[in-house]
Amino acid sequence: MATSHTFRHKDYALVCSAEINDSGRFEPALVVSRQAWPSRPRTIAVARGAHPTAEVAIEAAHAQGIEWVSNYG
């Protein structure tokens, strides 16, 4: 089961999610899309880590998304 939350940062939507792995920990995932045309969604690699809760994994994905927008957006 995956949990997700969408954040807005500058001109971008950051869809941060967490999915439980086989060991019962959570892995973060991040999709960034621009809110103006063209809005090609991009799946961004997030540093993998076994987070204890979905909220912590989503926070890690959110931090990575803000960093990506700052560097490449």
C-alpha positions as CSV (number, residue, x, y, z in Angstrom):
1,M,0.0,0.0,0.0
2,A,1.4,3.4,-1.0
3,T,0.7,6.7,0.8
4,S,1.2,10.0,-1.1
5,H,1.0,13.7,-0.6
6,T,1.2,16.5,-3.2
7,F,3.2,19.7,-2.4
8,R,3.5,22.9,-4.4
9,H,6.9,24.5,-4.7
10,K,7.4,27.5,-7.0
11,D,6.0,26.4,-10.4
12,Y,6.1,22.7,-9.6
13,A,3.9,20.0,-8.1
14,L,5.9,17.5,-6.0
15,V,4.1,14.2,-5.6
16,C,5.8,12.5,-2.7
17,S,4.9,8.9,-1.8
18,A,6.0,6.1,0.4
19,E,5.6,2.4,-0.2
20,I,6.2,-0.3,2.4
21,N,8.9,-2.8,1.5
22,D,9.3,-6.5,2.5
23,S,11.0,-5.7,5.8
24,G,8.1,-3.5,7.0
25,R,10.0,-0.2,6.4
26,F,9.0,2.6,4.0
27,E,10.8,3.6,0.7
28,P,10.3,7.2,-0.6
29,A,9.3,8.0,-4.2
30,L,9.1,11.4,-6.0
31,V,7.4,12.7,-9.2
32,V,8.0,16.3,-10.2
33,S,5.8,18.1,-12.8
34,R,5.7,21.7,-13.8
35,Q,2.3,23.4,-13.3
36,A,2.6,25.2,-16.6
37,W,2.8,23.8,-20.2
38,P,4.7,21.6,-20.9
39,S,4.1,19.7,-17.7
40,R,6.0,16.5,-18.3
41,P,6.0,14.5,-15.1
42,R,9.5,13.3,-14.1
43,T,10.3,10.5,-11.7
44,I,13.2,11.7,-9.6
45,A,15.6,9.3,-7.9
46,V,15.3,9.6,-4.2
47,A,18.0,8.3,-1.9
48,R,16.8,4.9,-0.8
49,G,16.5,4.3,2.8
50,A,14.4,2.2,5.1
51,H,12.3,4.8,6.9
52,P,10.3,3.8,10.0
53,T,7.1,5.6,9.0
54,A,5.4,6.7,5.8
55,E,5.5,10.3,7.0
56,V,9.3,10.2,7.4
57,A,9.7,8.7,3.9
58,I,7.4,11.4,2.4
59,E,9.5,14.1,4.2
60,A,12.7,12.7,2.6
61,A,11.1,12.7,-0.8
62,H,9.8,16.3,-0.3
63,A,13.3,17.5,0.7
64,Q,14.8,15.9,-2.4
65,G,12.1,17.5,-4.5
66,I,12.9,21.0,-3.2
67,E,16.5,20.4,-3.8
68,W,15.8,19.2,-7.4
69,V,13.7,22.3,-8.2
70,S,16.4,24.5,-6.7
71,N,19.1,22.9,-8.9
72,Y,17.3,22.0,-12.1
73,G,13.9,23.7,-12.1
